[in-house]
Amino acid sequence: MVVDVKITNDKTGHHVPTDIPLRHLVLVVTATGPDGKPLALTDGPELPEWTGNYAGQPGKVYAKVLRDEWTGEAPTAAYWRPVTLVEDNRLAAFATAASRYTFAAPASGAAKVEARLLFRRAFQKLAEEKGWNDPTSSWKKRR
């Protein structure tokens, strides 16, 4: 079962997310069978470890990712220190980002697909270390 997801930045005149490099968008794509159990991803991008509770799930991150040259930490928000740009795949103004996911089809019955785009104001690990609680960022542990 192939799922194509497209996200268009058609309401701003700048890259999204903008401002400090802590901010990022997390696209989480899930597919479940008629029994409600997740279907296995057979091809497509998975979320990186630094996304915390979403790590390894089907999806994509849109962010400006920097590596701190002093500590080697990536991603880092310490843009005032020497950094290297690792990746910048933020959504440009009036651009569309596309990604494709292939899931194992259920043996019988219909599948349900959900794509959620979450805005995070900070990296989950940093937010947890600082004790920041921001429910709109969805970093609370899922049960």
URQUITA-V96656 format. One record per run of one state. SS is the DSSP state (hx for helix, st for strand, lp for the rest). FROM is the first residue (numbers start at 1). TO is the last residue. If there is no record, write none. Layout:
[[SS	FROM	TO] [SS	FROM	TO]]
This chain:
[[lp	1	1] [st	2	8] [lp	9	15] [st	16	16] [lp	17	23] [st	24	32] [lp	33	37] [st	38	38] [lp	39	40] [st	41	43] [lp	44	45] [st	46	46] [lp	47	48] [hx	49	54] [lp	55	57] [st	58	62] [lp	63	63] [st	64	68] [lp	69	73] [st	74	74] [lp	75	82] [st	83	88] [lp	89	90] [st	91	91] [lp	92	95] [st	96	103] [lp	104	111] [st	112	120] [lp	121	123] [hx	124	130] [lp	131	134] [hx	135	137] [lp	138	143]]
